[in-house]
């Protein structure tokens, strides 16, 4: 499949489209690319039009335009402009980690265009001080060595995979290591600009009550417990939310438990997306 680009602000966002039907927009997280969703993308494209966009500085996308003014709001608007380019009237969002955070910001700004939302291991509250410190240490490490160091990659793998995955499926760790080592040094500054924009966000939970969008929240069993805690403590703020714990996984649940994640996504989409389409056609 040949690369497809949206030329915007003197740069270009790479995206891939496969399948026909109701549109689903996949947004990946920091340091990853469209291949993160490969299993789910291929399975769902049999029933939906799947659109996987790669964030600035990731995969085949270009550098961040207007880098100094990059914010969570501007990142969400960049994705929104892509949906205008693709002439999507209504669509569902499937977001992972920071990609989910960007998706929620987009939905808060354009709620009438979003028919359903699925969030996997997505932080929605203000980034805690410990998280900011971890990101800061990682950024400082990269500035010193010019790339992700061996130690940094080990820490990412350790935090992103469950103990079971690391013990039983060593190939996954090897694939992640290979991917992280392949990130161009020239992209690292832009990636951390994007990272800085997201971790300095205000809590989105204070605005979530304004959305009627059905939201499926998936959290890895061994993910940072603060993510599940923040959702459970603020569940009353959601108008329509369903929370599922993904067993045998940590941060990269879609890779560790691909079939389970596929099944959960399909159930949510069948329940809400097709209902919305049928309702609109009446």
NORBELTA-V748831 format. One record per residue. N is the residue number from 1. RES is the residue in three letters. D_CENTER is the distance of its C-alpha to the mean C-alpha in Angstrom with 2 decimals. Layout:
# NORBELTA-V748831
n = (N N)
res = (RES RES)
d_center = (D_CENTER D_CENTER)
This chain:
# NORBELTA-V748831
n = (1 2 3 4 5 6 7 8 9 10 11 12 13 14 15 16 17 18 19 20 21 22 23 24 25 26 27 28 29 30 31 32 33 34 35 36 37 38 39 40 41 42 43 44 45 46 47 48 49 50 51 52 53 54 55 56 57 58 59 60 61 62 63 64 65 66 67 68 69 70 71 72 73 74 75 76 77 78 79 80 81 82 83 84 85 86 87 88 89 90 91 92 93 94 95 96 97 98 99 100 101 102 103 104 105 106 107 108 109 110 111 112 113 114 115 116 117 118 119 120 121 122 123 124 125 126 127 128 129 130 131 132 133 134 135 136 137 138 139 140 141 142 143 144 145 146 147 148 149 150 151 152 153 154 155 156 157 158 159 160 161 162 163 164 165 166 167 168 169 170 171 172 173 174 175 176 177 178 179 180 181 182 183 184 185 186 187 188 189 190 191 192 193 194 195 196 197 198 199 200 201 202 203 204 205 206 207 208 209 210 211 212 213 214 215 216 217 218 219 220 221 222 223 224 225 226 227 228 229 230 231 232 233 234 235 236 237 238 239 240 241 242 243 244 245 246 247 248 249 250 251 252 253 254 255 256 257 258 259 260 261 262 263 264 265 266 267 268 269 270 271 272 273 274 275 276 277 278 279 280 281 282)
res = (UNK UNK UNK UNK UNK UNK UNK UNK UNK UNK UNK UNK UNK UNK UNK UNK UNK UNK UNK UNK UNK UNK UNK UNK UNK UNK UNK UNK UNK UNK UNK UNK UNK UNK UNK UNK UNK UNK UNK UNK UNK UNK UNK UNK UNK UNK UNK UNK UNK UNK UNK UNK UNK UNK UNK UNK UNK UNK UNK UNK UNK UNK UNK UNK UNK UNK UNK UNK UNK UNK UNK UNK UNK UNK UNK UNK UNK UNK UNK UNK UNK UNK UNK UNK UNK UNK UNK UNK UNK UNK UNK UNK UNK UNK UNK UNK UNK UNK UNK UNK UNK UNK UNK UNK UNK UNK UNK UNK UNK UNK UNK UNK UNK UNK UNK UNK UNK UNK UNK UNK UNK UNK UNK UNK UNK UNK UNK UNK UNK UNK UNK UNK UNK UNK UNK UNK UNK UNK UNK UNK UNK UNK UNK UNK UNK UNK UNK UNK UNK UNK UNK UNK UNK UNK UNK UNK UNK UNK UNK UNK UNK UNK UNK UNK UNK UNK UNK UNK UNK UNK UNK UNK UNK UNK UNK UNK UNK UNK UNK UNK UNK UNK UNK UNK UNK UNK UNK UNK UNK UNK UNK UNK UNK UNK UNK UNK UNK UNK UNK UNK UNK UNK UNK UNK UNK UNK UNK UNK UNK UNK UNK UNK UNK UNK UNK UNK UNK UNK UNK UNK UNK UNK UNK UNK UNK UNK UNK UNK UNK UNK UNK UNK UNK UNK UNK UNK UNK UNK UNK UNK UNK UNK UNK UNK UNK UNK UNK UNK UNK UNK UNK UNK UNK UNK UNK UNK UNK UNK UNK UNK UNK UNK UNK UNK UNK UNK UNK UNK UNK UNK UNK UNK UNK UNK UNK UNK UNK UNK UNK UNK UNK UNK)
d_center = (22.26 22.84 20.19 19.61 19.12 18.95 21.40 20.74 22.22 23.97 20.90 18.80 15.29 15.11 14.00 15.31 16.80 18.37 20.32 21.94 21.70 19.49 16.43 12.86 10.10 7.15 4.37 3.59 4.22 7.90 10.64 9.18 9.74 9.92 12.07 9.55 9.61 13.33 15.02 13.20 13.32 16.99 17.95 16.63 18.00 21.41 21.09 18.55 17.78 14.42 12.87 10.31 9.89 9.73 9.41 12.91 14.50 12.32 13.88 16.45 15.35 17.92 18.38 17.31 20.06 21.82 20.22 22.32 21.20 17.41 15.98 12.97 15.09 15.80 12.28 11.68 15.13 14.55 12.04 14.68 17.37 15.91 16.14 19.68 20.49 19.59 21.60 19.21 21.02 18.92 15.64 13.05 9.32 7.07 3.56 2.66 4.63 5.12 2.61 4.23 7.09 7.52 7.58 10.09 12.01 12.37 13.61 15.95 17.44 17.80 18.04 20.60 18.40 15.75 17.30 14.79 11.38 9.67 7.49 7.26 8.49 7.35 10.18 12.02 15.39 16.82 16.03 19.08 21.64 21.10 17.43 18.59 21.37 19.34 17.21 20.58 22.30 19.80 20.18 23.92 24.08 22.49 24.89 27.77 27.20 25.33 22.51 20.67 23.72 24.56 24.43 21.00 19.63 21.55 20.04 16.41 17.44 19.42 16.72 13.97 16.39 18.81 22.48 23.23 20.83 22.30 25.77 25.70 23.26 23.92 22.84 19.14 19.83 21.76 19.12 16.55 19.43 20.37 16.99 16.85 20.51 20.00 17.88 20.52 22.16 22.29 18.51 18.33 19.73 17.29 14.27 15.88 16.68 13.07 12.62 15.81 14.78 11.90 14.00 16.91 15.46 17.71 16.91 15.24 17.09 20.29 19.28 17.55 21.05 21.44 19.11 20.65 17.52 17.27 14.25 13.47 12.14 11.91 12.74 14.12 17.84 17.96 14.87 15.97 18.29 17.70 14.42 16.51 19.43 17.92 16.84 20.28 22.12 20.66 20.54 23.54 21.66 19.65 21.75 20.15 17.86 17.90 16.76 16.77 17.10 16.25 19.38 19.80 16.33 14.75 11.25 10.69 11.90 11.05 13.36 15.79 16.38 15.32 18.09 17.54 13.90 15.28 18.11 16.26 14.10 17.41 19.32 17.20 17.24 20.93 21.76 20.24 19.43 22.83 24.63 23.39 24.45 27.79 28.34 27.81 30.28 33.02)
